[in-house]
Amino acid sequence: MFGQETIVVYVQLLNEGTVSYRAAFARRLSTDTVELLKSENFDPDELWEFSVGSIVRIEKRKMSAPHEILVATALIKES
């Protein structure tokens, strides 16, 4: 049920010198939108592409066969 399900999504880290992602908890709002949640392991020194509390679009991406992950890809509403 949307709004109650917590899932793991990956948010790109900026200024890392290479493409890097951080796993983050998110509250599913619809099939392809989530609200990013603050977790216990949140590091305020990391610069995330989308901030905690933001509503973002997600999509499945293949990272290495056969693994697919959900990646935050577009901002819908800033926190």
N, C-alpha and C positions, 0 to 999 in steps of 0.2 A: 504494500500500500504506500503510495507516494506521501512524502512528508514525515513518515515515521522510520523509513529504512535508512540506516547508516551504511555507507559503502566506502571503499578505498578508491581514491582517484590519484593521479599523478600530476603534479604541478611543476612546470619548468622553472628551474632556478636561473636567475640572471647573473651576469658578471662572474661566471664560473670558469671561463676560458674554454669550455667544451660544453656540449649539450648535456645537461644533467636534470634529473627529475627528483622530486621529493614526494614520497607517499603521504597522503593526507586523508583524513576522514572528511566525509561530506554527507549532507542530508539530501537524499534524492527527492527532487521536486516534480520531475516528470521523466519520461524515457531518456531525454538527452540534456536535462538541466539539473544542477545541484547547487547547494549552498556550502561553501567551504567552511569547515569547522576548525576551531583551535584545538590542538591535541596536546597531551602532556609533553611530547618530545619536540614541540614547536621551538625553533631556534630563531630568536628575533634578529640575529645577525645575518641570516640568509635573506636574500632578496628574491621573493617569489614573483612570478609573472602576474599572478592575481592574488590579492590580499585576502586574509581570513575574513569571513563574513560575506564575501562577494558571491553573487550568483553567476555561474558560468555554464557554458555549453560544454558537453563532454562527447568524446567519440572513442571508439575502439581503435587501437593501433597495435600492429604486430611489432614487438621489440626483438624477439629472437624466436625462431620456430620451436615449438608450436605455441608460444606464449603470446596472449593478447592482454593488454591493459587498457584501462579507461584513463584518458588524458584530458585535462582541462584545455580547451582550445580557443574559446572566445568569451569575452566579458559581456554579460547581459546587464548586470547592475552592480555598481561599486558598493562596497560596504559602508 
